[in-house]
Amino acid sequence: MWSRRRTAGEAVLAVVLALLAAGTEELLGGEGWQLAGVALAAAVLSLLRRRLPASVLIVTGALAPVLPGFLVLLIVVGWSAGRRIAGAGRALVAYSVAYVLNVATTLVESWDQHRVLSLVFLSTLYYLATTLAPGLANRYWTQRRTLLHALQERNAQLLRERVMVASQARLRERQRIAQDMHDSLGHQLALISVHTGALEVDRELTDRQRQAVSVLRNASVTAMHELREVVGILSDGIEAADAGPSAPVRAGDESGRAARGTAGIEGLVEAARAAGNRVELRRAGRHQTLPPAADHAAYRIVQEALTNAYKHAPGALIGVELRYEPDSFVVEIVNEAAAAPPRDVVSGGQGLTGLHERARLVGGMVHAGPVDGGGFRVAGVLPYGVGEAAPLVDVADDFRQQSAAPVFDDGGPVAVGPADWTFTERELAMALRGGRSKANGFALGCGIAFAALVLLMVAAGFGIYFLVGSMKEGMIDPGEYEAVKVGTAEQEVRDRLPSGDTIATTGLHGRGPAEPAGSTCLVLMSSEIGDDFEAEPVFRFCFKDGKLIEKKSYEVKR
C-alpha cells in the first residue's frame, strides 16, 4: 500500500508527464483527440511503471519513435525499470526487447532503404541516452544501497554477538574475583572484628584506648558491609539498593553502613579525626543535588584522597572543601607536607587512575598533583547534569574503531565503526556516518551523472562527426545540377553525383512531383539555402533503362 506522500508524488508526476507529452505533441503538429490520448497514455504508463516495470519499459520504448511526446516518459521509465526489474537476466532481456522494438519502430516510421544504417545508429544513440544510461545508473545506485544496508545489519549483528561474548567473559571473571575477595578479605576482616570486639571489653584498657578500639571495630564492620556490596556488584552487576537518604555516619556508628555520596563525606572526616588526623571541612555555595553516579564519585574522590594523605603525609593538616558552583560541583582535598618521610607505605598505584575514570564516566574530571610547599592536592569537578553514556563497545577494544552514529534495531542502539580493511567496508563506514553519508551520496550521484554525461557527449560527438560526414553524400550545389544532362548514362551520372545515402535526406522521397513510371530516382539537397526557412531546395534525378530520363528542381516543406 502506498503512503499518502507517495500517492501524492506519483499523482503529481503522472500529471506532469501527461502535460509534457501533450505539449510536445502539440508543438510537432498534433491536435484534438491525439493530444488527449497521448496525455492519458503517459499518465497511465507512469502509474504502472512500479508494478509492471518491464512491460511499461517495452511498451514505452516501442511507442516513443511514433509518439515524440513520450521522450520524457521514456527517461523516467528507463530510470525506474533499472531499479525495479528483479534479476540481471530479466533486466537484460527487458532492455534488449525495448531496444529492438524502438529501432524497429523507427525504421518503420522513417523507412528509407538507402539510410538504414544511419537510422539504426541514431536510434541506438537515442535509446542509450534516454533509457539505458538512466537505467544503469539507478540500478547501480540501488544495488550499492542494498549492499550497504546488508553489510550494516551484518556488522551490527557481529558487534552484538561480540558484546554478548565479552559480557559473559567479564561476568565469569567478576564472579571469580568476587569469590576470591569473599574468601580472603572477608576472612581477615572477620578476624579483625572479632579481636577488636574482644579487646574492647578488656578491663585493663583505659577509656581512651577503649574508644580507639571501638573506632577500629566500627571500621572493620563497615568494611565488611562495603565488601559485601562490592562482592554483590562483582557477582551479578547489581548494587545493593539504598535505604534512602540518611544522616552521615559518624565515628562510633555501629550500623556498619556508610552513607554514600556527599552526605557521607562528613562521616569520612569525623572518622579521620577520630583516628588522630587533623582534618578541616569547609562548604561553600548553595547545596544542589547531584545525580547518583556523580554523587558517589564525589564520595570516592574524598575517600581516596584522605587515604593517600594518611599514608603519604601522616600527621599533616588536611583540608577538605566542597563548593557548589553554578554549573558544577567542585571537591578539593589538600594536605600539607609530611613532617617526616613515611615508612613502609603500601600503594597499588591504581587509586588516582580509578578516580580519573570514575569522573570521566559521569562527564567530569579529576586533577591530582603536588602544590607549592610540598603538599599534595586532589580536585574533582563533577557536573550536575547526566554525563554522556559510554559507548556500547569500547574504543580500544573495537577492531573497527567507533562511529558517532549508532545503528538502531530491535535490540537498541549498536555502535558501528568505520571499516579499515576492504573497500566494501569503507563504503559501509561512509553510509553509517550521518552527516557525511549525505555528502558522500551526493558526490557519488554527481560522479555517476558526470560519467553518464561524458559517455553521452562522446556518443554525440561521434554522431555529429558521422552526420557532418554523411551530409556530403546527400548535397550538391546548383552548378552541378545544371551540368548534368538528360540522356546521360546512369552509371556516369551516379559516378559524378553523391550516393545520397545519408540521414539528412530522410523524408524527401515522394514529397515532390510524381516520378516517371518504372524509374528509380536519386534525391539530393541543395547546398544553398532557399528563401523560405520552412522549405528545403531539392534536386531529383530519375533513371530508367540505364539512362537519365528526367531531372527536376523543387522545394519540399519540412
Salt bridges, closest charged atoms under 4 A:
GLU10 OE1 - ARG49 NH1 2.79
GLU10 OE2 - ARG50 NE 2.71
ASP112 OD2 - ARG115 NH2 1.37
ASP112 OD2 - HIS509 NE2 3.83
GLU153 OE2 - HIS149 NE2 2.72
GLU173 OE2 - ARG176 NH2 2.32
ASP180 OD2 - ARG176 NH1 3.29
ASP183 OD1 - HIS182 ND1 3.45
GLU200 OE1 - ARG217 NE 2.87
ASP207 OD1 - ARG210 NH1 3.47
GLU229 OE2 - ARG257 NH1 2.11
GLU229 OE1 - ARG260 NH2 2.93
ASP242 OD1 - ARG257 NH2 3.37
GLU254 OE2 - ARG217 NH2 3.10
GLU266 OE2 - ARG250 NH1 3.12
GLU266 OE1 - ARG283 NH2 3.96
GLU270 OE2 - ARG250 NH1 2.45
GLU280 OE1 - ARG282 NH1 3.57
GLU321 OE1 - ARG323 NH1 3.51
GLU325 OE2 - ARG323 NE 3.21
GLU332 OE1 - ARG323 NH1 3.19
GLU332 OE2 - ARG377 NE 2.52
GLU357 OE2 - ARG360 NH2 2.67
ASP398 OD1 - ARG162 NH2 2.89
ASP409 OD2 - ARG160 NH1 2.16
GLU425 OE2 - ARG400 NH2 2.74
GLU427 OE1 - ARG144 NE 2.86
GLU490 OE2 - ARG494 NE 3.03
ASP532 OD2 - LYS557 NZ 2.86
GLU536 OE1 - ARG558 NE 3.96
GLU550 OE1 - ARG540 NH2 3.21
